[in-house]
Amino acid sequence: MLKLPRSLETDTELQLLFHNLQKSFQVFSPDGTIKVPSVELSDNLIHALAFARRCGSLRGGLESIETLLQTEEAGLAAIRAKQKQKDPNRISRVFLFSNDGSERFYRHCEALLVRYKSRVLGIKINASSTLLGERFFGKEKAVKAMLVTRKDAVIKVLSVIMAKDFEA
């Protein structure tokens, strides 16, 4: 099971909230095995994702996300081998996806979550790809998948989701 980032791990209340959030995880594709939370696109989540975008730590598009994760994994594997460390199993990336993807899209998302399960938490947002694209990447751009990459942005997004502050 994934652990929270270290700065959130010290907060007992947030650990309880994360534990409760894990109980609500659901399989997100018909033939899937990976469980993820499903959340509403609240004002607070919009602000947290907008912060990530302003910081340059919100990446959109499944292919772009996959390339980034592969590159990061190669570097992390080299460091772990050099330092003889094992995988810390700690959330360092948040992978968000819309609710209007095809089965093929969700299978691809699940494959990424399986491959990077030691550091990536998947979250399904109850919003369309059109809305996500317009909100965070500009008009007339549909974005079905987003990845939050920087630690402070990841913490902000996780904090909002765990607080269940989903007022739309």
Secondary structure, DSSP 8 states (H G I E B T S, - for coil): --B--HHHHT-HHHHHHHHHHHHT-EE-STT---EE-EEE--HHHHHHHHHHHHTT-EEESHHHHHHHHHHHHHHHHHHHHHHT-----B--EEEEE-S---HHHHHHHHHHHHHTTTTEEEEEEES-HHHHHHHHH-TT----EEEE-SHHHHHHHHHHHHTT----
